[in-house]
Amino acid sequence: MKKKLSSTAGVTLIEILIGILISMVMMAAMFTSYTVVNSTYSQVTDKANISSAGRDIIGMLLKDIRIAGFKWYNDPTPVSDKHAPIIITKAKEGNFGKDSHTCDKIEIVYGGVAGPPTGKPPVYDYETYKITYECKKSKILDKSKPKQGNTYPPIKAFAIYKSKVKWKNSDNDWANPTTDNNNTYAPEIVVDYISDMVFHPLDETGQIIDPVPSIKTNKDKLRKIKTVEIALTVRSSKDFFKTSKKREVKAIINQKRNLGSKTDKILRETIVVTAHARNLGL
């Protein structure tokens, strides 16, 4: 005999709906967990990238400051005020905490040779180089802001540029790096997303040399710089925190260099190191 339809096993519409509801709850929970984990991973990655970029430029600065003042034995290049091993140009005080402030600038001079020696006895072609680190306003556009005219405004950050020039004895000045040789170069960007760059010259006792030595001011202290204290403030490339909050951005030693309060979602980290100018005073 055929079974009656009412006795056939199956699921009702209500049971199907309950199963779908449970599946949706489970999927929502899984998606939420994934979102939280992915957000945390993204933050960790962003923070690692910030630290990595900061360490890279700090490494370059340390290497170049350590070679400041180096000169080959028998180098006949005349000594000039423009050959001061380290010249630091401070940013204008009073503008900090505003978008118009600038970073410090450092110029590093050292001696070198152009290629292998020639003749017997060997004769070297001695040269003097100057490396410069300076900040310029970042050219990266902030697409989270409304357009200004036909384009977006740039982000509130700096880019660090590095250049290398060679001393030209015939002109008694630094040569044009774009027309000189392959060993020199005009300012090139090395890192972006910089909030501030600070240099403090210290003497042999570890005291800040104030005012900062230059060709025009405190000139007798130009060759008294033994170490340079560096503070580099790097920021995230995009919003890092979930909510905007007022955060103090401070510099080192000099409170006038504090950048003030920033109310946004950007992460800023300051790396502080001391570079020893080991060739000075030898």
Short mmCIF file of the C-alpha atoms (twelve columns), coordinates in Angstrom:
data_MODEL
# 
_entry.id   MODEL 
# 
loop_
_atom_site.group_PDB 
_atom_site.id 
_atom_site.type_symbol 
_atom_site.label_atom_id 
_atom_site.label_alt_id 
_atom_site.label_comp_id 
_atom_site.label_asym_id 
_atom_site.label_seq_id 
_atom_site.Cartn_x 
_atom_site.Cartn_y 
_atom_site.Cartn_z 
_atom_site.pdbx_PDB_model_num 
ATOM 1   C CA . MET A 1   0.000   0.000  0.000   1 
ATOM 2   C CA . LYS A 2   1.146   3.576  -0.629  1 
ATOM 3   C CA . LYS A 3   2.039   5.655  2.407   1 
ATOM 4   C CA . LYS A 4   -0.119  8.571  3.169   1 
ATOM 5   C CA . LEU A 5   1.369   12.012 2.419   1 
ATOM 6   C CA . SER A 6   0.860   13.120 6.006   1 
ATOM 7   C CA . SER A 7   3.252   10.408 7.275   1 
ATOM 8   C CA . THR A 8   6.171   11.346 4.899   1 
ATOM 9   C CA . ALA A 9   9.284   12.732 6.751   1 
ATOM 10  C CA . GLY A 10  10.443  16.337 5.951   1 
ATOM 11  C CA . VAL A 11  10.985  19.854 7.288   1 
ATOM 12  C CA . THR A 12  8.465   22.511 7.681   1 
ATOM 13  C CA . LEU A 13  8.725   26.083 6.451   1 
ATOM 14  C CA . ILE A 14  9.167   27.289 10.023  1 
ATOM 15  C CA . GLU A 15  12.139  24.948 10.550  1 
ATOM 16  C CA . ILE A 16  13.758  26.209 7.324   1 
ATOM 17  C CA . LEU A 17  13.312  29.821 8.449   1 
ATOM 18  C CA . ILE A 18  14.831  29.026 11.865  1 
ATOM 19  C CA . GLY A 19  17.816  27.346 10.154  1 
ATOM 20  C CA . ILE A 20  18.334  30.387 7.908   1 
ATOM 21  C CA . LEU A 21  18.136  32.717 10.917  1 
ATOM 22  C CA . ILE A 22  20.730  30.694 12.851  1 
ATOM 23  C CA . SER A 23  23.020  30.662 9.794   1 
ATOM 24  C CA . MET A 24  22.689  34.439 9.432   1 
ATOM 25  C CA . VAL A 25  23.555  34.972 13.107  1 
ATOM 26  C CA . MET A 26  26.612  32.731 12.775  1 
ATOM 27  C CA . MET A 27  27.751  34.494 9.590   1 
ATOM 28  C CA . ALA A 28  27.298  37.896 11.221  1 
ATOM 29  C CA . ALA A 29  29.378  36.779 14.205  1 
ATOM 30  C CA . MET A 30  32.093  35.410 11.911  1 
ATOM 31  C CA . PHE A 31  32.119  38.630 9.846   1 
ATOM 32  C CA . THR A 32  32.376  40.762 12.981  1 
ATOM 33  C CA . SER A 33  35.289  38.677 14.246  1 
ATOM 34  C CA . TYR A 34  36.989  38.914 10.856  1 
ATOM 35  C CA . THR A 35  36.505  42.691 10.759  1 
ATOM 36  C CA . VAL A 36  38.003  43.125 14.228  1 
ATOM 37  C CA . VAL A 37  40.990  40.882 13.435  1 
ATOM 38  C CA . ASN A 38  41.548  42.540 10.052  1 
ATOM 39  C CA . SER A 39  41.353  46.027 11.585  1 
ATOM 40  C CA . THR A 40  43.835  45.070 14.308  1 
ATOM 41  C CA . TYR A 41  46.193  43.548 11.743  1 
ATOM 42  C CA . SER A 42  45.919  46.663 9.566   1 
ATOM 43  C CA . GLN A 43  46.797  48.890 12.542  1 
ATOM 44  C CA . VAL A 44  49.791  46.725 13.444  1 
ATOM 45  C CA . THR A 45  50.967  46.808 9.801   1 
ATOM 46  C CA . ASP A 46  50.545  50.585 9.565   1 
ATOM 47  C CA . LYS A 47  52.458  51.108 12.800  1 
ATOM 48  C CA . ALA A 48  55.245  48.810 11.600  1 
ATOM 49  C CA . ASN A 49  55.457  50.732 8.316   1 
ATOM 50  C CA . ILE A 50  55.716  54.034 10.183  1 
ATOM 51  C CA . SER A 51  58.498  52.713 12.409  1 
ATOM 52  C CA . SER A 52  60.305  51.182 9.429   1 
ATOM 53  C CA . ALA A 53  60.228  54.436 7.437   1 
ATOM 54  C CA . GLY A 54  61.497  56.361 10.452  1 
ATOM 55  C CA . ARG A 55  64.318  53.893 11.126  1 
ATOM 56  C CA . ASP A 56  65.414  53.980 7.477   1 
ATOM 57  C CA . ILE A 57  65.875  57.755 7.357   1 
ATOM 58  C CA . ILE A 58  67.460  57.780 10.832  1 
ATOM 59  C CA . GLY A 59  69.961  55.185 9.611   1 
ATOM 60  C CA . MET A 60  70.879  57.412 6.670   1 
ATOM 61  C CA . LEU A 61  71.327  60.437 8.943   1 
ATOM 62  C CA . LEU A 62  73.514  58.525 11.398  1 
ATOM 63  C CA . LYS A 63  75.776  57.254 8.633   1 
ATOM 64  C CA . ASP A 64  76.241  60.696 7.065   1 
ATOM 65  C CA . ILE A 65  76.724  62.605 10.342  1 
ATOM 66  C CA . ARG A 66  79.415  60.127 11.400  1 
ATOM 67  C CA . ILE A 67  81.431  60.948 8.286   1 
ATOM 68  C CA . ALA A 68  81.114  64.740 8.734   1 
ATOM 69  C CA . GLY A 69  84.506  66.442 8.700   1 
ATOM 70  C CA . PHE A 70  86.364  63.472 7.221   1 
ATOM 71  C CA . LYS A 71  89.312  64.489 5.061   1 
ATOM 72  C CA . TRP A 72  91.875  62.392 3.240   1 
ATOM 73  C CA . TYR A 73  95.531  62.743 4.220   1 
ATOM 74  C CA . ASN A 74  97.322  65.149 1.851   1 
ATOM 75  C CA . ASP A 75  94.026  66.533 0.537   1 
ATOM 76  C CA . PRO A 76  95.068  69.987 -0.768  1 
ATOM 77  C CA . THR A 77  91.529  71.447 -0.936  1 
ATOM 78  C CA . PRO A 78  91.648  74.945 0.653   1 
ATOM 79  C CA . VAL A 79  89.770  75.301 3.936   1 
ATOM 80  C CA . SER A 80  86.678  77.483 3.634   1 
ATOM 81  C CA . ASP A 81  83.881  78.593 5.945   1 
ATOM 82  C CA . LYS A 82  81.585  76.844 3.509   1 
ATOM 83  C CA . HIS A 83  83.361  73.582 4.404   1 
ATOM 84  C CA . ALA A 84  82.116  73.594 8.003   1 
ATOM 85  C CA . PRO A 85  81.515  69.881 8.780   1 
ATOM 86  C CA . ILE A 86  78.010  70.383 10.167  1 
ATOM 87  C CA . ILE A 87  75.697  73.353 9.695   1 
ATOM 88  C CA . ILE A 88  72.228  73.195 11.238  1 
ATOM 89  C CA . THR A 89  69.546  75.673 10.233  1 
ATOM 90  C CA . LYS A 90  66.765  75.836 12.803  1 
ATOM 91  C CA . ALA A 91  63.141  76.239 11.841  1 
ATOM 92  C CA . LYS A 92  61.636  79.617 12.702  1 
ATOM 93  C CA . GLU A 93  60.308  79.573 16.245  1 
ATOM 94  C CA . GLY A 94  56.819  80.862 16.866  1 
ATOM 95  C CA . ASN A 95  55.183  78.990 14.005  1 
ATOM 96  C CA . PHE A 96  55.000  75.617 15.729  1 
ATOM 97  C CA . GLY A 97  51.586  74.134 16.243  1 
ATOM 98  C CA . LYS A 98  50.485  75.709 12.957  1 
ATOM 99  C CA . ASP A 99  50.500  74.347 9.448   1 
ATOM 100 C CA . SER A 100 53.073  76.931 8.362   1 
ATOM 101 C CA . HIS A 101 55.979  75.626 10.454  1 
ATOM 102 C CA . THR A 102 59.045  74.027 8.895   1 
ATOM 103 C CA . CYS A 103 61.600  71.401 9.912   1 
ATOM 104 C CA . ASP A 104 65.260  71.887 10.772  1 
ATOM 105 C CA . LYS A 105 67.845  71.542 8.018   1 
ATOM 106 C CA . ILE A 106 71.284  69.928 8.252   1 
ATOM 107 C CA . GLU A 107 74.277  70.208 5.902   1 
ATOM 108 C CA . ILE A 108 77.128  67.687 6.199   1 
ATOM 109 C CA . VAL A 109 80.526  68.211 4.547   1 
ATOM 110 C CA . TYR A 110 83.227  65.567 4.102   1 
ATOM 111 C CA . GLY A 111 86.158  64.735 1.838   1 
ATOM 112 C CA . GLY A 112 86.409  61.996 -0.750  1 
ATOM 113 C CA . VAL A 113 88.277  60.825 -3.827  1 
ATOM 114 C CA . ALA A 114 87.109  60.375 -7.397  1 
ATOM 115 C CA . GLY A 115 87.854  56.810 -8.371  1 
ATOM 116 C CA . PRO A 116 91.132  54.861 -8.065  1 
ATOM 117 C CA . PRO A 117 94.558  56.587 -8.100  1 
ATOM 118 C CA . THR A 118 96.524  57.189 -11.290 1 
ATOM 119 C CA . GLY A 119 100.256 57.108 -12.041 1 
ATOM 120 C CA . LYS A 120 103.255 56.025 -9.988  1 
ATOM 121 C CA . PRO A 121 103.475 57.018 -7.222  1 
ATOM 122 C CA . PRO A 122 99.658  56.945 -7.053  1 
ATOM 123 C CA . VAL A 123 97.901  60.301 -7.335  1 
ATOM 124 C CA . TYR A 124 94.362  60.756 -6.048  1 
ATOM 125 C CA . ASP A 125 91.779  63.209 -7.308  1 
ATOM 126 C CA . TYR A 126 90.514  64.683 -4.029  1 
ATOM 127 C CA . GLU A 127 86.995  66.041 -3.759  1 
ATOM 128 C CA . THR A 128 84.795  67.674 -1.119  1 
ATOM 129 C CA . TYR A 129 81.105  66.847 -0.895  1 
ATOM 130 C CA . LYS A 130 78.137  68.322 0.924   1 
ATOM 131 C CA . ILE A 131 75.013  66.340 1.792   1 
ATOM 132 C CA . THR A 132 71.851  68.209 2.748   1 
ATOM 133 C CA . TYR A 133 68.698  66.970 4.451   1 
ATOM 134 C CA . GLU A 134 65.711  69.317 4.426   1 
ATOM 135 C CA . CYS A 135 61.917  69.223 4.507   1 
ATOM 136 C CA . LYS A 136 59.463  70.431 1.930   1 
ATOM 137 C CA . LYS A 137 55.688  70.405 2.014   1 
ATOM 138 C CA . SER A 138 54.304  67.035 0.980   1 
ATOM 139 C CA . LYS A 139 52.756  66.861 -2.471  1 
ATOM 140 C CA . ILE A 140 50.488  63.926 -1.592  1 
ATOM 141 C CA . LEU A 141 46.847  64.905 -1.984  1 
ATOM 142 C CA . ASP A 142 44.374  64.443 0.865   1 
ATOM 143 C CA . LYS A 143 41.333  62.991 -0.870  1 
ATOM 144 C CA . SER A 144 39.394  62.874 2.404   1 
ATOM 145 C CA . LYS A 145 39.104  66.681 2.269   1 
ATOM 146 C CA . PRO A 146 36.900  68.719 -0.062  1 
ATOM 147 C CA . LYS A 147 38.486  69.933 -3.282  1 
ATOM 148 C CA . GLN A 148 40.088  73.342 -3.474  1 
ATOM 149 C CA . GLY A 149 39.285  74.435 -6.995  1 
ATOM 150 C CA . ASN A 150 39.999  71.532 -9.330  1 
ATOM 151 C CA . THR A 151 42.186  69.497 -6.995  1 
ATOM 152 C CA . TYR A 152 42.442  68.160 -3.461  1 
ATOM 153 C CA . PRO A 153 44.594  69.931 -0.847  1 
ATOM 154 C CA . PRO A 154 47.923  68.323 0.149   1 
ATOM 155 C CA . ILE A 155 48.155  66.381 3.386   1 
ATOM 156 C CA . LYS A 156 49.460  68.220 6.442   1 
ATOM 157 C CA . ALA A 157 52.908  66.677 6.402   1 
ATOM 158 C CA . PHE A 158 56.425  67.078 5.024   1 
ATOM 159 C CA . ALA A 159 58.682  65.072 2.772   1 
ATOM 160 C CA . ILE A 160 62.414  64.825 3.476   1 
ATOM 161 C CA . TYR A 161 64.678  65.599 0.531   1 
ATOM 162 C CA . LYS A 162 68.356  64.697 0.268   1 
ATOM 163 C CA . SER A 163 70.905  66.286 -2.074  1 
ATOM 164 C CA . LYS A 164 74.631  65.919 -2.696  1 
ATOM 165 C CA . VAL A 165 76.893  68.546 -4.266  1 
ATOM 166 C CA . LYS A 166 80.645  68.796 -4.942  1 
ATOM 167 C CA . TRP A 167 82.985  71.674 -4.192  1 
ATOM 168 C CA . LYS A 168 84.347  73.356 -7.315  1 
ATOM 169 C CA . ASN A 169 87.710  75.004 -6.654  1 
ATOM 170 C CA . SER A 170 87.606  77.046 -9.866  1 
ATOM 171 C CA . ASP A 171 84.365  78.754 -8.777  1 
ATOM 172 C CA . ASN A 172 85.136  78.702 -5.040  1 
ATOM 173 C CA . ASP A 173 81.597  77.420 -4.533  1 
ATOM 174 C CA . TRP A 174 79.443  74.314 -4.681  1 
ATOM 175 C CA . ALA A 175 78.856  72.986 -8.199  1 
ATOM 176 C CA . ASN A 176 75.465  72.489 -9.805  1 
ATOM 177 C CA . PRO A 177 74.603  68.821 -9.106  1 
ATOM 178 C CA . THR A 178 72.527  68.438 -12.264 1 
ATOM 179 C CA . THR A 179 75.434  69.330 -14.570 1 
ATOM 180 C CA . ASP A 180 78.393  68.112 -12.510 1 
ATOM 181 C CA . ASN A 181 78.832  64.320 -12.447 1 
ATOM 182 C CA . ASN A 182 77.170  61.060 -11.500 1 
ATOM 183 C CA . ASN A 183 78.388  61.285 -7.900  1 
ATOM 184 C CA . THR A 184 76.101  64.212 -7.095  1 
ATOM 185 C CA . TYR A 185 72.383  64.811 -7.346  1 
ATOM 186 C CA . ALA A 186 69.777  67.520 -6.873  1 
ATOM 187 C CA . PRO A 187 67.266  67.256 -3.987  1 
ATOM 188 C CA . GLU A 188 65.489  63.901 -4.155  1 
ATOM 189 C CA . ILE A 189 62.663  62.722 -1.931  1 
ATOM 190 C CA . VAL A 190 63.683  59.944 0.453   1 
ATOM 191 C CA . VAL A 191 60.645  59.669 2.736   1 
ATOM 192 C CA . ASP A 192 57.202  61.222 3.090   1 
ATOM 193 C CA . TYR A 193 54.640  61.586 5.893   1 
ATOM 194 C CA . ILE A 194 56.952  63.550 8.218   1 
ATOM 195 C CA . SER A 195 55.528  65.838 10.912  1 
ATOM 196 C CA . ASP A 196 58.804  67.319 12.147  1 
ATOM 197 C CA . MET A 197 62.594  66.921 12.038  1 
ATOM 198 C CA . VAL A 198 64.732  68.438 14.791  1 
ATOM 199 C CA . PHE A 199 68.516  68.699 15.167  1 
ATOM 200 C CA . HIS A 200 70.334  69.859 18.320  1 
ATOM 201 C CA . PRO A 201 74.128  70.362 18.181  1 
ATOM 202 C CA . LEU A 202 75.956  69.286 21.359  1 
ATOM 203 C CA . ASP A 203 79.511  70.040 22.450  1 
ATOM 204 C CA . GLU A 204 82.053  67.671 24.023  1 
ATOM 205 C CA . THR A 205 80.364  68.043 27.438  1 
ATOM 206 C CA . GLY A 206 76.959  67.109 26.050  1 
ATOM 207 C CA . GLN A 207 75.574  70.654 26.327  1 
ATOM 208 C CA . ILE A 208 73.477  72.249 23.601  1 
ATOM 209 C CA . ILE A 209 75.400  74.865 21.628  1 
ATOM 210 C CA . ASP A 210 73.123  77.893 21.691  1 
ATOM 211 C CA . PRO A 211 72.765  79.836 19.495  1 
ATOM 212 C CA . VAL A 212 73.258  77.212 16.816  1 
ATOM 213 C CA . PRO A 213 76.627  77.787 15.079  1 
ATOM 214 C CA . SER A 214 76.576  79.112 11.535  1 
ATOM 215 C CA . ILE A 215 78.854  81.011 9.175   1 
ATOM 216 C CA . LYS A 216 77.336  84.266 10.476  1 
ATOM 217 C CA . THR A 217 76.481  83.429 14.116  1 
ATOM 218 C CA . ASN A 218 78.593  81.744 16.807  1 
ATOM 219 C CA . LYS A 219 81.083  80.900 14.055  1 
ATOM 220 C CA . ASP A 220 83.868  79.820 16.436  1 
ATOM 221 C CA . LYS A 221 81.682  76.914 17.600  1 
ATOM 222 C CA . LEU A 222 81.201  75.412 14.132  1 
ATOM 223 C CA . ARG A 223 83.895  72.822 14.730  1 
ATOM 224 C CA . LYS A 224 82.937  72.281 18.383  1 
ATOM 225 C CA . ILE A 225 79.958  70.089 17.500  1 
ATOM 226 C CA . LYS A 226 80.679  66.573 18.757  1 
ATOM 227 C CA . THR A 227 77.232  64.976 18.677  1 
ATOM 228 C CA . VAL A 228 73.880  65.781 17.109  1 
ATOM 229 C CA . GLU A 229 70.607  64.939 18.791  1 
ATOM 230 C CA . ILE A 230 67.955  63.975 16.254  1 
ATOM 231 C CA . ALA A 231 64.190  63.833 16.742  1 
ATOM 232 C CA . LEU A 232 62.112  62.637 13.811  1 
ATOM 233 C CA . THR A 233 58.313  62.654 14.042  1 
ATOM 234 C CA . VAL A 234 56.616  60.359 11.528  1 
ATOM 235 C CA . ARG A 235 52.865  60.150 10.949  1 
ATOM 236 C CA . SER A 236 50.545  57.513 9.540   1 
ATOM 237 C CA . SER A 237 49.543  57.756 5.885   1 
ATOM 238 C CA . LYS A 238 45.837  57.613 6.732   1 
ATOM 239 C CA . ASP A 239 43.504  57.670 9.731   1 
ATOM 240 C CA . PHE A 240 44.792  55.279 12.388  1 
ATOM 241 C CA . PHE A 241 42.506  55.759 15.378  1 
ATOM 242 C CA . LYS A 242 38.746  55.160 15.256  1 
ATOM 243 C CA . THR A 243 37.824  58.503 16.810  1 
ATOM 244 C CA . SER A 244 39.289  61.988 16.696  1 
ATOM 245 C CA . LYS A 245 41.022  63.062 19.874  1 
ATOM 246 C CA . LYS A 246 43.226  65.956 20.916  1 
ATOM 247 C CA . ARG A 247 46.810  64.723 21.102  1 
ATOM 248 C CA . GLU A 248 49.935  66.656 22.075  1 
ATOM 249 C CA . VAL A 249 52.860  66.469 19.653  1 
ATOM 250 C CA . LYS A 250 56.061  67.311 21.541  1 
ATOM 251 C CA . ALA A 251 59.655  67.836 20.454  1 
ATOM 252 C CA . ILE A 252 62.836  67.242 22.465  1 
ATOM 253 C CA . ILE A 253 64.604  69.598 24.886  1 
ATOM 254 C CA . ASN A 254 63.135  72.844 23.572  1 
ATOM 255 C CA . GLN A 255 59.466  73.217 24.484  1 
ATOM 256 C CA . LYS A 256 59.096  75.957 21.884  1 
ATOM 257 C CA . ARG A 257 59.400  73.222 19.267  1 
ATOM 258 C CA . ASN A 258 56.235  71.469 20.447  1 
ATOM 259 C CA . LEU A 259 53.795  71.190 17.570  1 
ATOM 260 C CA . GLY A 260 50.825  71.776 19.855  1 
ATOM 261 C CA . SER A 261 47.563  69.867 19.937  1 
ATOM 262 C CA . LYS A 262 46.306  67.941 16.946  1 
ATOM 263 C CA . THR A 263 42.685  66.829 16.853  1 
ATOM 264 C CA . ASP A 264 42.477  64.064 14.296  1 
ATOM 265 C CA . LYS A 265 42.801  60.287 13.869  1 
ATOM 266 C CA . ILE A 266 46.447  60.326 12.750  1 
ATOM 267 C CA . LEU A 267 49.130  58.330 14.578  1 
ATOM 268 C CA . ARG A 268 52.410  60.192 15.187  1 
ATOM 269 C CA . GLU A 269 55.576  58.641 16.557  1 
ATOM 270 C CA . THR A 270 58.815  60.419 17.475  1 
ATOM 271 C CA . ILE A 271 62.159  58.638 17.143  1 
ATOM 272 C CA . VAL A 272 65.013  60.168 19.162  1 
ATOM 273 C CA . VAL A 273 68.670  59.195 18.612  1 
ATOM 274 C CA . THR A 274 72.116  60.728 19.136  1 
ATOM 275 C CA . ALA A 275 74.632  60.754 16.268  1 
ATOM 276 C CA . HIS A 276 78.342  61.005 17.079  1 
ATOM 277 C CA . ALA A 277 80.392  63.128 14.668  1 
ATOM 278 C CA . ARG A 278 83.492  61.047 15.264  1 
ATOM 279 C CA . ASN A 279 85.748  62.852 12.741  1 
ATOM 280 C CA . LEU A 280 85.403  66.271 14.369  1 
ATOM 281 C CA . GLY A 281 88.230  67.313 16.629  1 
ATOM 282 C CA . LEU A 282 90.712  64.828 15.141  1 
# 
